[in-house]
Amino acid sequence: MDCSGLEKIHLDIGLISCYAFNKDRTKVAVSSNTNEVFIYALKCGDWVRTDVFKDHNLRVTGIDWAPETNRIVTCAQDKTAYVYNYNGEKWIFSCVVARLYRAATCVKWSPSETKFAIGSCSKVVAVCSYVKETDWWVAKPIRKQIYSMISSVDWHPNNVLLAVGGMDFRTRVYSAYMKELDGDKPIGSCWSVKNEPFGTLLAEYTGHNMSWINAVKFSPSGDRLCWVSHNSTIYMVDSRGKSSEESTKKSPKVGRMVSLKTPFLPFSSVIWLNNDEIVAGGFNCFPVLYRVNKDANLEFVCNLDLPSTKKSAPMSPMVMFKNLESRADSSNDNDIHLKTLHQSAITQIRPHTTDRTGNVSVFSSAAYDGLLILWDANAFESLQLNKMKDDACLLIGKAEQTQDQPFCVYYFFYLRFNLSLALILAYIISLLLFRIIFRSVVEILHCTLLFYQLNSN
């Protein structure tokens, strides 16, 4: 990782739809939106492909790597999931009895690595545990009050609670308690004091602006839950706060929910750096940092990947319009290059290096451009976040003057003038047409009246 706190990893497999690192971060499992999963290992500073999993028949939708047991779980659109174990020589897969009748969408190991959850299009969350006699992973379904596809799942640090986000615009918290795995000792939390039976709905939240959920994530302490939706809004629930909504048996509420409508394109992934800071990324091609302030509200901090702007000599309006014409006539798409590190939408953001409390010091991001980037969260503090915050305001309409701003201003007034002229011409033409039509109707009525008068005489 260089002095800027960044490290780029080129795997040369095209786009990256999902990925996961092993415990010591020397290996990574990735999928390139196909039915294959590639295993890369870091050897002499280069990432070398060592294995390929080809057991799925359709596109792989989720990968997770258990750090302690060194197991890899994958799921795909073919309604199947596999758990891979390394025996010292090669990877051997175990079958998963997921009991899904539609595509699997996401998968996540529990903190104890004794079970994992699979989201699906079957309106079901399959929580799978290992059966030693058959060497199978058998699913136990959660389907209570789920009305659409599951897009994201995440485990609470206590290994019992499960957050679920779906296409029905709702985020829910369920109990995934299994006595044979979790024991009899109550694992209390602000979400639930006792170990509720498996599948019990503990909390349900609906955003103010109805939109499907793209990603959910518990904070390292488990007291807060964050999720992002497709309407460019980020939500957070603090289970220790007092709920402003009435809790019912059908729709229970825990804690206080806050939201922040962002000016960015929708986020597709979100993680907590610590119990107060959130990083989200998606269709804007760069990660964004948010913070929970002292009032327990969400606030924007900065864009973590906005390049510094360089001022240049002003251009005349004629030169600007000539540049506009040359841009419109250009048909070479290869000339388009974003100022961000990722050149396409971010598909996934994952913690890379964490401490014992779960705080993230390094996180990773992957995108459709095939690039995997490591971000040093500690380096951002030393790189003057205030300056980055000022630069990030370019994206929300508070920018300083740059090279492109005069061009945008002139072009805006040019379009506005043409639009006004077009509206005036349309208004005049409509008046003339109305006058012609009105006179024609009057003449027709007049002739009709004369005709009836002549016939009556």
C-alpha angles and dihedrals in degrees: 000000000000129000091271090064095249136116125183121208118197113196098170096222099116119243122008115221098172138355145167136198127222124239100277093035093238093117134043133191114212139173125204098208091281136100091269131091118204125205116209125189128199108240123170091340095309130100109236126189110241107165142015126204113208101167097111120083098203137033117313110238103179142027130180130173119206106221100206102038093034092226124149120209122193134181132189147183090268088080092249138112132195135199115211124204125190113224095189095271108043144354117268120193129218121207122248119214094211097162093214123152094190137039123304112234109184142001135200135181118229117242091255090049091225094112140016136202126230122199117208148176088248092084086249137111110212113208107196129200131181124263108199096196094062100024088234134130107227123201129228110197130229110197106144112137095345109140104173147015120320111235103176142011133187135180127233114236089248090068092233109077122071127197116211128191122191149176090258089080093252137114117206138185117214136183112246093179116158114183095205091056105028099038130220098287111109112246101206125197139157088266094056131000096204136031103273119205118275113282097019113150107232102172139003128191133187122195121238090238106049111237137134121268119250102182141359129197138178119220118246090261092045093229094107132052124198131189138171126216134201094255091074092258128133120206133195133187122197107202090201093061129086115263117238091201128073114257117224133180091250094045110023120191128206124184132342122310122209130178139195124203107216130206091226133093115269119296118233099188138028137184138175118241088193136332092294108032128070131191119200131178139176142118095001089070095232136080119250127206122222130179137204104231130209091276090056091248128130119252134180115248109175149309108262095208110040112128120225115263123236122213119224139181114292118258127220119249090248092057090047093054091046088054089050091053092049091050091051093048093048112102099176108109092187089073091067110100125167121221090232126089092241112062095198141031118306111245101186142006119197136175111258106180122020136170128230093277092053097253112148120231096170127025132182135218133195130194144183088267089074093245123133114199130191115210122199105218092194092056093062092066091056093047094069104260090199091065091048089050091054090049091048090059086077087081095053101046102267099101130143119237112288136167094274097045100077089046091052092048094051092043091050093054090044091055091043092053092049091048092050091049091050092050092050092050091047090051093051093047091049091052091051092048091048091051093050093047092046093051091047092052091048091051092049092050091047093051091047091052092050090049093055091046092053092048092049091053 
